[in-house]
Amino acid sequence: MKSYIKNIAVCIAFTLFLTSCSSDDDSKPVEGTFGDVELFFDNGVSGDALTLGNSYTNSNGETLKLQRFNYIVSNFVLIKEDGSQFTYPKDDSYFIISEEAGTFTVHLENVPVGDYKKIKFGIGVDQQRYLQGETAQQSFWDLAAANNMTWTWSTGYRFINFEGTFTAAGGDGVSRNFMVHQGSNTATDNYREVTLNLPTTARVRTGEMPNIHLKSDANVILDGDNKIALRLNMNQAGTAASIMGGENLISIAENTKKMFTVDHVHNGAGTHH
C-alpha cells in the first residue's frame, strides 16, 4: 500500500511539473502589459573570443594586436512575425558597448508584451539625433566622451573605435599603431542599420525577460566583404596607419553591417548569457 501511494505521489508530482513547464512555454501575452528585453553583445574575432592584447592575423596578411574595441548601438526596433514593430523611445535608444570598459549589455524597459522574431538597430548616431543639438543629448554625449567615442562636438561621434598595433607580412617586421574610427563627416553619413532574424522567438512577458545573445566579429571591420589593408593607409612619416574618412571608411561602414549575428535567445526570468 505504501509503495502504491508513493507511486501515485510521484506521478502527480511529475504531471504537475510537465504542466508547469508547458504553461511557461506556452504563456500567452496579456495585451496592455509590458516587460523588459536584455541584449548581450559578445565580442569576438573570426570565431574566437576577443581579448585585448592578444594577436590575430587576417586574410590581408596583417597581424593585429587589439587595444580598443568600442562601438555605439542605437535605435532599437523589435519586430513580430506579422511584421508589426515596437520602436524603442529615441531619447533612450543610444548605448555604448566597450570591450575596454567591460560594458556588453543593453537593457530595454517597458517593451509591449509579445513574441518577437527580428531585431533592428543602428551602428552609431543617426543624423536626425545629432542635429537635435548638444543640449538635447548632453547625457549621452558625456557618456560617449568618457568612453573615447567622440571628437569635438562639431565633428561628432565615433561610431566605432578600433585601435591597436599591426605588422604586415613581408614588411620590415616593425609593429606600428593603427586607428580606425567610423563616424559621419561633412562628406558622408556612415551611420548604418542592421536587421537580424532571431533563431528562437523572444517572448516578452511581465516578469519574463528574454535575453538576446549577439556575437560581433571585429575582424569584419577590415576583413569583411571589402578588404582594407592598414599598410596602404600609413601616414607620410610611415609610423602609423589611420582610417577616419574617405572611400575606405565608406567600405568599412558597409563591412560593419555584417559584423553582428544572433547566437541564441534565452526566454524566462532572470539574466542569461
C-alpha positions as CSV (number, residue, x, y, z in Angstrom):
1,M,0.0,0.0,0.0
2,K,2.8,2.4,0.9
3,S,4.5,1.6,-2.3
4,Y,1.3,2.3,-4.3
5,I,0.7,5.6,-2.5
6,K,4.3,6.6,-3.2
7,N,4.0,5.8,-6.9
8,I,0.8,7.8,-7.1
9,A,2.5,10.8,-5.4
10,V,5.4,10.6,-7.9
11,C,3.0,10.5,-10.9
12,I,1.1,13.5,-9.6
13,A,4.3,15.5,-9.0
14,F,5.6,14.6,-12.5
15,T,2.3,15.7,-14.0
16,L,2.4,19.0,-12.2
17,F,6.0,19.5,-13.4
18,L,5.0,18.9,-17.0
19,T,2.0,21.2,-16.7
20,S,4.2,23.9,-15.2
21,C,6.7,23.6,-18.0
22,S,4.0,23.6,-20.6
23,S,2.5,26.7,-19.0
24,D,5.8,28.5,-19.1
25,D,6.5,27.6,-22.7
26,D,3.0,28.4,-23.9
27,S,2.3,31.5,-21.8
28,K,0.2,34.0,-23.8
29,P,0.9,37.7,-23.9
30,V,-1.6,39.8,-22.0
31,E,-2.5,42.9,-24.0
32,G,-1.6,46.2,-22.4
33,T,1.2,44.8,-20.3
34,F,4.9,45.3,-20.6
35,G,8.2,43.6,-20.0
36,D,11.9,44.0,-20.5
37,V,14.4,42.8,-23.0
38,E,18.2,42.3,-22.5
39,L,20.7,42.1,-25.2
40,F,24.2,40.8,-24.6
41,F,27.0,41.7,-27.1
42,D,29.7,39.0,-27.2
43,N,32.8,40.4,-29.0
44,G,35.0,38.1,-31.0
45,V,37.5,37.8,-33.8
46,S,36.8,35.3,-36.6
47,G,35.0,32.9,-34.3
48,D,37.4,33.3,-31.3
49,A,36.8,35.3,-28.1
50,L,38.2,38.8,-28.3
51,T,40.8,39.5,-25.7
52,L,42.5,42.9,-25.7
53,G,46.3,42.5,-26.1
54,N,46.0,39.2,-28.0
55,S,47.2,39.0,-31.6
56,Y,45.5,37.6,-34.7
57,T,46.3,37.5,-38.4
58,N,43.7,38.4,-41.0
59,S,43.5,37.5,-44.7
60,N,45.2,40.7,-45.6
61,G,48.4,39.2,-44.2
62,E,48.5,41.6,-41.3
63,T,48.8,40.7,-37.6
64,L,46.8,42.9,-35.3
65,K,47.1,43.3,-31.6
66,L,43.9,45.0,-30.4
67,Q,44.0,47.6,-27.7
68,R,40.5,49.1,-28.0
69,F,37.2,47.9,-29.5
70,N,34.2,50.1,-28.6
71,Y,31.0,50.9,-30.6
72,I,27.7,52.6,-30.3
73,V,24.4,50.8,-30.9
74,S,21.1,52.7,-31.2
75,N,17.5,53.0,-32.4
76,F,16.3,49.5,-31.4
77,V,13.2,48.1,-33.1
78,L,11.6,44.7,-32.2
79,I,9.6,43.1,-34.9
80,K,6.9,40.4,-34.6
81,E,6.2,37.6,-37.0
82,D,3.3,39.6,-38.6
83,G,5.6,42.5,-39.3
84,S,4.3,44.8,-36.6
85,Q,7.0,46.7,-34.8
86,F,7.9,48.3,-31.5
87,T,10.3,51.2,-31.8
88,Y,12.2,51.9,-28.6
89,P,11.9,55.6,-27.5
90,K,14.5,57.5,-29.4
91,D,15.7,59.6,-26.5
92,D,16.6,56.4,-24.6
93,S,17.9,54.4,-27.5
94,Y,21.7,55.0,-27.6
95,F,24.2,52.7,-25.9
96,I,27.9,52.0,-25.8
97,I,29.4,48.6,-26.0
98,S,33.0,48.7,-24.7
99,E,35.5,45.8,-24.6
100,E,37.8,48.3,-22.9
101,A,35.3,49.1,-20.1
102,G,33.7,45.7,-19.9
103,T,30.3,47.0,-20.9
104,F,28.4,44.4,-23.0
105,T,24.7,44.7,-22.1
106,V,21.8,46.7,-23.4
107,H,18.6,46.7,-21.3
108,L,15.3,47.8,-22.9
109,E,12.5,48.6,-20.5
110,N,8.7,48.8,-20.9
111,V,8.5,46.8,-24.1
112,P,5.0,45.7,-25.0
113,V,4.4,42.0,-24.4
114,G,4.6,39.8,-27.4
115,D,6.5,37.3,-29.5
116,Y,9.3,39.0,-31.4
117,K,11.1,37.4,-34.4
118,K,13.5,40.0,-35.6
119,I,15.6,42.9,-34.2
120,K,16.8,46.0,-35.9
121,F,19.3,48.5,-34.6
122,G,21.8,51.1,-35.8
123,I,25.6,51.3,-35.6
124,G,26.3,54.8,-34.4
125,V,24.3,58.0,-34.1
126,D,21.9,59.0,-36.9
127,Q,21.9,62.5,-38.3
128,Q,18.4,63.2,-37.1
129,R,19.5,62.7,-33.5
130,Y,22.8,64.5,-33.9
131,L,21.1,67.6,-35.5
132,Q,18.9,67.9,-32.4
133,G,22.0,69.6,-30.9
134,E,24.3,69.1,-28.0
135,T,21.9,70.1,-25.2
136,A,19.3,67.5,-26.3
137,Q,21.8,64.7,-26.0
138,Q,24.2,66.0,-23.3
139,S,23.9,62.9,-21.1
140,F,24.8,60.5,-23.9
141,W,27.5,62.9,-25.2
142,D,29.2,62.9,-21.8
143,L,29.0,59.1,-21.6
144,A,30.4,58.8,-25.1
145,A,33.2,61.2,-24.4
146,A,34.1,59.2,-21.3
147,N,34.4,56.1,-23.4
148,N,36.6,57.6,-26.2
149,M,33.7,57.8,-28.6
150,T,33.7,61.4,-29.6
151,W,35.7,64.0,-31.4
152,T,34.7,67.6,-30.8
153,W,31.1,68.5,-30.9
154,S,31.4,70.0,-34.4
155,T,32.8,66.7,-35.8
156,G,30.6,64.5,-33.7
157,Y,30.7,60.9,-32.5
158,R,32.9,58.0,-33.2
159,F,30.5,55.1,-34.0
160,I,33.3,52.5,-33.8
161,N,36.7,53.0,-32.1
162,F,39.0,50.2,-33.2
163,E,42.7,50.6,-32.3
164,G,45.9,48.7,-31.7
165,T,49.1,47.8,-33.4
166,F,49.9,45.8,-36.5
167,T,52.7,44.2,-38.5
168,A,52.4,43.4,-42.2
169,A,53.6,40.1,-43.8
170,G,56.6,40.7,-45.9
171,G,57.3,44.1,-44.3
172,D,60.1,45.2,-42.0
173,G,58.6,43.4,-39.0
174,V,58.1,46.7,-37.1
175,S,54.9,47.0,-35.1
176,R,53.0,50.2,-35.8
177,N,49.9,51.8,-34.3
178,F,46.6,51.9,-36.1
179,M,43.3,53.7,-35.6
180,V,40.0,53.0,-37.3
181,H,37.3,55.4,-36.3
182,Q,34.0,55.0,-38.1
183,G,31.8,58.1,-37.9
184,S,29.9,60.6,-40.1
185,N,31.6,63.6,-41.6
186,T,30.8,66.5,-43.9
187,A,31.3,64.3,-46.9
188,T,29.5,61.1,-45.9
189,D,26.9,59.7,-43.5
190,N,28.4,56.5,-42.1
191,Y,25.6,55.5,-39.8
192,R,24.3,52.0,-40.7
193,E,21.4,49.8,-39.7
194,V,21.2,46.0,-39.4
195,T,18.2,43.7,-39.2
196,L,18.7,40.2,-37.7
197,N,16.4,37.2,-37.6
198,L,16.1,35.6,-34.1
199,P,16.7,31.8,-34.2
200,T,14.1,31.5,-31.3
201,T,11.1,33.7,-30.6
202,A,11.9,36.3,-27.9
203,R,8.9,36.1,-25.6
204,V,8.3,39.3,-23.8
205,R,6.1,38.9,-20.7
206,T,5.6,40.7,-17.4
207,G,8.1,39.1,-15.1
208,E,9.8,37.2,-18.0
209,M,12.7,38.8,-19.8
210,P,14.2,37.3,-22.9
211,N,18.0,37.7,-23.3
212,I,19.2,38.0,-26.9
213,H,22.8,36.9,-27.2
214,L,24.5,38.6,-30.1
215,K,28.0,38.0,-31.4
216,S,30.1,40.7,-33.0
217,D,33.1,39.9,-35.2
218,A,35.8,42.7,-35.0
219,N,37.7,41.0,-37.9
220,V,34.9,42.1,-40.3
221,I,35.8,45.8,-40.0
222,L,38.9,45.4,-42.2
223,D,38.5,41.9,-43.5
224,G,34.8,41.7,-44.5
225,D,33.4,41.8,-48.0
226,N,35.7,44.8,-48.5
227,K,39.4,44.1,-47.8
228,I,41.2,47.1,-46.3
229,A,45.0,46.8,-45.7
230,L,46.4,49.0,-43.0
231,R,49.8,49.1,-44.7
232,L,48.2,51.1,-47.5
233,N,46.8,53.7,-45.1
234,M,50.1,54.8,-43.5
235,N,50.8,58.5,-42.6
236,Q,53.5,60.3,-44.6
237,A,56.1,59.5,-41.9
238,G,55.3,55.8,-42.2
239,T,55.0,55.5,-38.4
240,A,51.2,54.7,-38.1
241,A,48.0,53.9,-40.0
242,S,44.7,55.6,-39.6
243,I,41.3,55.5,-41.3
244,M,38.9,58.2,-40.4
245,G,37.4,59.2,-43.7
246,G,37.4,58.7,-47.4
247,E,36.4,55.8,-49.5
248,N,38.0,53.2,-47.2
249,L,35.8,54.4,-44.3
250,I,32.7,54.0,-46.5
251,S,33.8,50.5,-47.3
252,I,34.4,49.8,-43.6
253,A,30.9,51.1,-42.8
254,E,29.5,48.6,-45.3
255,N,31.5,45.8,-43.8
256,T,30.2,46.5,-40.3
257,K,26.6,45.8,-41.5
258,K,27.7,42.2,-41.3
259,M,29.5,42.4,-38.1
260,F,26.6,41.1,-35.9
261,T,24.9,37.8,-35.7
262,V,22.4,36.4,-33.2
263,D,23.8,33.3,-31.4
264,H,20.8,32.4,-29.3
265,V,17.8,33.6,-27.3
266,H,17.1,32.7,-23.7
267,N,13.5,33.1,-22.5
268,G,12.3,33.3,-19.0
269,A,13.0,35.1,-15.7
270,G,16.5,36.2,-14.8
271,T,19.6,37.1,-16.8
272,H,21.3,34.5,-19.0
273,H,24.2,34.7,-21.5
